[in-house]
Amino acid sequence: MAAPRRIELVLDSVKRLLRIGATANLLNLLQKQHPADLAQVFSDLVDKDREATFSLLADRNGRLAMEAVSELGPEAGAALLATRPAEEIAKLAQEIPSDDAAALIDHLPEDLSAAVLDLMRPKESGVVENLLEYDEQTAGRIMNPHVFALSEDMTVGEAITELQSNRDVEMVFYLYVVDERNHLVGVVSLRRLLLVSPETPLKRIMTADLTSARADMDQEEVARIVASYNLLAIPVVDEENKLVGVITVDDVIDVIKDEATEDIYRLAGVSGDERAFTPAGESLRKRLPWLGVNLATAFMAASVVALFEGTISQITALAVFMPIVAGMGGNAATQTLTVIVRGIALGELSWGNSRKALIKEAMVGIGNGVVLGLVAAVVAYATRGDAVLGLILGAAMIINMFVAATAGTLVPLGLRAANIDPALASSVFITTLTDVFGFFSFLGLATVFMKYLVRAG
Amino acid sequence: MAAPRRIELVLDSVKRLLRIGATANLLNLLQKQHPADLAQVFSDLVDKDREATFSLLADRNGRLAMEAVSELGPEAGAALLATRPAEEIAKLAQEIPSDDAAALIDHLPEDLSAAVLDLMRPKESGVVENLLEYDEQTAGRIMNPHVFALSEDMTVGEAITELQSNRDVEMVFYLYVVDERNHLVGVVSLRRLLLVSPETPLKRIMTADLTSARADMDQEEVARIVASYNLLAIPVVDEENKLVGVITVDDVIDVIKDEATEDIYRLAGVSGDERAFTPAGESLRKRLPWLGVNLATAFMAASVVALFEGTISQITALAVFMPIVAGMGGNAATQTLTVIVRGIALGELSWGNSRKALIKEAMVGIGNGVVLGLVAAVVAYATRGDAVLGLILGAAMIINMFVAATAGTLVPLGLRAANIDPALASSVFITTLTDVFGFFSFLGLATVFMKYLVRAG
């Protein structure tokens, strides 16, 4: 078992062997590793060492090298591949399943990926090109087109013989059954084959009522089905119900991780395909638009403050406390928003049962507002000796936390109902709202009750 | 296949049949559903209807009812179970695998769970109690203790016979091989059994080098191993390498989802076990401490503003623009923080390769600062006619976005190195820092260059 410590030992040895140029020993060590561990080693090495190690391994054991590259993920994997000439990439790409090859080739620079496809064997590149014709993030894009299928006219004995002569098909646990025109008609589990006599017709023991995914189905929906029915694999069919591929649970796990990353990122205004080591220029281009929108909304909130400059010039303490009202509203809104957005993503929450969620969040908002408003009021009074200022601060906080809670619930649910990703747009809306309401309620109350407030100076 | 639309149709029928009291038809409909679909129906019904439907189904088909409850997840599932008397819960709990029963019982109110354990058959409750003795979030807690194991002295033929007489063992794909004292010594895939003659000794075809998890291993580590090696199941052993259970990939998917939820929540200051329909009182108690810490840090930032009240009283425009500097720093820091925290969670980032990440983020921070600072400077100059104010605003934004980027990288990596969850503590630290630095740089620069600024009034 590759505990983190073991990988570190391997990594240290790799670095040492690279340094002293002990190529034979290095190759020996690399070939003993699991592709997932090699991927970890690759990602921990500096660029130069990673490329040297990969090129060494690729010459000797192309399949293992490519499996490791595949485990790196399409972005990092393609970046490493792109350091090699197109001829070599084309040769290496044929070592791994077409779906993995397609994902890598799709992430190569455009001219390089075209060159690679040209250089691959026509049959292989045809399969990859077919996969790339499906839209991104659909079942067709992530499926393995080499699916092991049996004819419905076979007996169990024939099926076992067929299985024995196809030893290199990956991860077979369900055997899909098709009719003479390749329509998916049933499924038999491997285990079932062991429990009946060889002459039994497959038709008799297959389950005809099976769950499949259309090739154009969103990968998130595929993942949801596989996860909720605890499947190990799901067959993929075209619009005529012809079997075109299979998606295994390990691919589904990758989808679940990616979708979770996307949700986390969107809440923070980061694009779903950015990673820790995305080049700085690309990250900058991806993050700037969202920050630009935020800057515009920040000026909007600032214009609310500007309305009350007259009040602030007389009571500067207002400038001291106003960020607290806005900031605490933003924090409370982020909590609500996160719970609601995640509830939608996990399928627990919809527009249908939103009333219950709204009532709950409103109560939590008022509760938080009362407790924190009281504390803030006492602190303001203690530090400033102005009871009215404390009361206004407390009241503004209660109002703003109520606004935060209701908006934090309604905005994502409303976006969802309008078919917009709730995580994408919510946080900008919500924090703008809490800033505007925070400044307005606090400075507005202060303006109304100005004559009771202690003047500065 | 249960598309969302189909579930809605089922849900509508359930509501209608409940309303007209057509119990027989309702039971008929419910019994045709997959447990995962039933769970969805349960969660979409109002409390009263959910309890009525569950109790109806539990009387007729306890296993299906409990499988659906299990699919609801431990919190919501236990809440639904808790509406039934202890005797009934004890009977129902015996219908599902012990690991699922343990998860539900663990989430019942304390006195109820004790009563249920007392009322279960001694053998069953013993297994559940054993599971509950493992720490939360460990392999032991989520494993299924009913693992199908074969003796190393068997032949392939005997193994197949053994398998045939254990038809109800769930999800068998790997057959674990143990010695006479139950030590785990190897694994054979189901498929392998089909490919060799019945008299072959298991010992000859088993793989002795297999990946296992210690019962006290963190569930996140288990999930990482299963996901990176693309396993369908992992055997769980005790400290003497004796086989004590198995964790299947469907449990791993639940762990991955839960851990992603925890990460998303922690970044927003929400506790990992809160859900959209956690009762308001409980949510309030869970969210208040984090908001309390935020309030304290907000007052800290406010005290920085208070240092400059003299400046603000002369130039009130500063109060208008200062939230922009602090807020944009906070937004940029959140982006960096999210990418870094997720990079750590996905295993792409460690203290070892942090230098590269730091340089990248610093460059992105300065880049964002220059672009946005320039825009802000122009807008401030255009609306206020004060070029120096614009320059100060732009400069403060560049400084604060640089601080945001470096702190957003170093704080989570530092916390990780100190074995503190980086997601948990980072956001409070970071936004306090960007508030303090934002106010300080902007108001500080304004104070230094005050004589060049246009006075208010």
Interface residues (C-beta under 8 A of the other chain):
Chain A: M1 A2 H34 A36 A39 Q40 S43 D44 E71 A76 I160 L163 Q164 R167 M171 V172 F173 L190 R191 L193 L194 L195 T211 S212 I225 A227 S228 Y229 N230 L232 V249 D250 V252 I253 I256 K257 A260 T261 D263 I264 Y265 L267 A268 G269 V270 E274 R275 A276 F277 P279 A280 S283 L284 R287 L288 W290 L291 G292 N294 L295 A298 F299 A301 A302 S303 V305 A306 E309 I312 S313 T316 A317 L318 A319 V320 F321 M322 P323 I324 A326 G327 M328 N331 A332 T334 Q335 L337 T338 V339 I340 R342 G343 L346 G347 E348 L349 S350 G352 N353 K356 A357 I359 K360 M363 V364 G367 N368 V371 L372 V375 A376 V379 T431 D435 F439 A456 G457
Chain B: M1 A2 H34 A36 A39 Q40 S43 D44 E71 A76 I160 L163 Q164 R167 M171 V172 F173 L190 R191 L193 L194 L195 T211 S212 A213 I225 A227 S228 Y229 N230 L232 V249 D250 V252 I253 D254 I256 K257 A260 T261 D263 I264 Y265 L267 A268 G269 V270 E274 R275 A276 F277 P279 A280 S283 L284 R287 L288 W290 L291 G292 N294 L295 A298 F299 A301 A302 S303 V305 A306 E309 I312 S313 T316 A317 L318 A319 V320 F321 M322 P323 I324 A326 G327 M328 N331 A332 T334 Q335 L337 T338 V339 I340 R342 G343 L346 G347 E348 L349 S350 G352 N353 K356 A357 I359 K360 M363 V364 G367 N368 V371 L372 V375 A376 V379 T431 D435 F439 A456 G457
